[in-house]
Amino acid sequence: MFRNFQQTGVTKPLPFALIVGLFAGLIWGGFRLIAYYCNFTKEPAAFLIKMWLTKEQLISPFGHIVGTISFIVFSILATYLYLWFFRTLEGPWPGIWYGLGWWGILFGLGPILGFTQISRDVTFTLASTDFCFFIVWGLFIGYSIAFEFTDEASREPASST
């Protein structure tokens, strides 16, 4: 499956972005679920589909599974957006800013759209967990794409000296 990404030394962007998004969703969705169980965040795994689930479903195993799947789909779509608009940017900083942008959208517009809720009892730990989570999630997506599509040294033939 992975060997079909490169033919003649050129990575196929769409399958590569699909795999990066899949693993971003699996890895960071899993960490987010752990953070929820450890009470580092109040937002359940299904926070992206909160408007379609009842409160009981949100915190049930069904809600966690469906929420993690929704985060995987969200990560794949976000990876495609990064690929189409920012793949020529180099280094880790664009990915960090990308993650911060998604955090701002989801938690700034989230209360308006129904994704998240405004609460007065949010502690620094709860707020910083989601903030940092989206930074590393964006860094994973951005740096994976940037490294693959801007690192020309890896495409050079090995020298015999």
For each residue, the residues with C-beta under 8 A, 3 or more apart:
1: 4
2: 5 19
3: 6
4: 1 7 12 15
5: 2 11 12 15 16 19
6: 3 9 10 11 12
7: 4 10 12
8:
9: 6 155
10: 6 7
11: 5 6 16 148 149
12: 4 5 6 7 15 16
13: 16 17 83 87 149
14: 17 18 80 83
15: 4 5 12 18 19
16: 5 11 12 13 19 20 145 148
17: 13 14 20 21 76 79 80 82 83 145
18: 14 15 21 22 76 79
19: 2 5 15 16 22 23
20: 16 17 23 24 79 140 141 144 145
21: 17 18 24 25 72 75 76 77 78 79 80 141
22: 18 19 25 26 72 75 76
23: 19 20 26 27
24: 20 21 27 28 75 76 78 79 137 140 141 144
25: 21 22 28 29 68 71 72 73 74 75 76
26: 22 23 29 30 72
27: 23 24 30 31 140
28: 24 25 31 32 71 75 133 136 137 140
29: 25 26 32 33 45 67 68 71 72 75
30: 26 27 33 34 68
31: 27 28 34 35 133
32: 28 29 35 36 41 45 71 133
33: 29 30 36 37 45 64 67 68
34: 30 31 37 38
35: 31 32 38 40 41 129 133
36: 32 33 39 40 41 43 44 45 64
37: 33 34
38: 34 35
39: 36
40: 35 36 125 126 129
41: 32 35 36 126 129 130 133
42: 119 122 126
43: 36 47 116 130
44: 36 47 50 58 59 63 64 67
45: 29 32 33 36 63 64 67 68 71
46: 49 50 53 57 58 63 64 66 67 70
47: 43 44 50 67 106 110 115 116
48: 67 70 71 74 106 115
49: 46 52 53 66 67 70
50: 44 46 47 53 58 114 115 116
51: 113 114 115
52: 49
53: 46 49 50 57 58 63 66
54: 57 58
55: 58 59
56: 59 60
57: 46 53 54 60 62 63
58: 44 46 50 53 54 55 63 67
59: 44 55 56 63 64
60: 56 57 63 64
61: 64 65
62: 57 65 66
63: 44 45 46 53 57 58 59 60 66 67
64: 33 36 44 45 46 59 60 61 67 68
65: 61 62 68 69
66: 46 49 53 62 63 69 70
67: 29 33 44 45 46 47 48 49 58 63 64 70 71
68: 25 29 30 33 45 64 65 71 72
69: 65 66 72 73
70: 46 48 49 66 67 73 74
71: 25 28 29 32 45 48 67 68 74 75
72: 21 22 25 26 29 68 69 75 76
73: 25 69 70 76 77
74: 25 48 70 71 77 78
75: 21 22 24 25 28 29 71 72 78 79 137 141
76: 17 18 21 22 24 25 72 73 79 80
77: 21 73 74 80 81
78: 21 24 74 75 81 82 98 102 141
79: 17 18 20 21 24 75 76 82 83 141 145
80: 14 17 21 76 77 83 84
81: 77 78 84 85
82: 17 78 79 85 86 87 95 98 141 142 145
83: 13 14 17 79 80 86 87 145
84: 80 81 87
85: 81 82
86: 82 83 89 94 98 142 145
87: 13 82 83 84 145 146 149 150
88: 149 150
89: 86 94 142 146 150
90: 94 146 150
91: 94 143 146
92: 95 96 139 142 143 146
93: 96 97
94: 86 89 90 91 97 98 142 146
95: 82 92 98 99 138 139 140 141 142 143 145 146
96: 92 93 99 100 135 138 139 142
97: 93 94 100 101 138
98: 78 82 86 94 95 101 102 138 141 142
99: 95 96 102 103 134 135 136 137 138 139 141 142
100: 96 97 103 104 134 135 138
101: 97 98 104 105 138
102: 78 98 99 105 106 134 137 138
103: 99 100 106 107 130 131 134 135
104: 100 101 107 108
105: 101 102 108 109 110
106: 47 48 102 103 109 110 115 116 134
107: 103 104 110 115 116 130
108: 104 105
109: 105 106 112 113 115
110: 47 105 106 107 113 114 115 116
111: 114 115 116 117 118
112: 109
113: 51 109 110
114: 50 51 110 111
115: 47 48 50 51 106 107 109 110 111
116: 43 47 50 106 107 110 111
117: 111
118: 111
119: 42 122
120:
121:
122: 42 119 126 127
123: 126 127
124: 127 128
125: 40 128 129
126: 40 41 42 122 123 129 130
127: 122 123 124 130 131
128: 124 125 131 132
129: 35 40 41 125 126 132 133
130: 41 43 103 107 126 127 133 134
131: 103 127 128 134 135
132: 128 129 135 136
133: 28 31 32 35 41 129 130 136 137
134: 99 100 102 103 106 130 131 137 138
135: 96 99 100 103 131 132 138 139
136: 28 99 132 133 139 140
137: 24 28 75 99 102 133 134 140 141
138: 95 96 97 98 99 100 101 102 134 135 141 142
139: 92 95 96 99 135 136 142 143
140: 20 24 27 28 95 136 137 143 144
141: 20 21 24 75 78 79 82 95 98 99 137 138 144 145
142: 82 86 89 92 94 95 96 98 99 138 139 145 146
143: 91 92 95 139 140 146 147
144: 20 24 140 141 147 148
145: 16 17 20 79 82 83 86 87 95 141 142 148 149
146: 87 89 90 91 92 94 95 142 143 149 150 151
147: 143 144 150 151
148: 11 16 144 145 151
149: 11 13 87 88 145 146
150: 87 88 89 90 146 147
151: 146 147 148 154 155
152: 155 156
153: 156
154: 151
155: 9 151 152
156: 152 153
157:
158:
159:
160:
161:
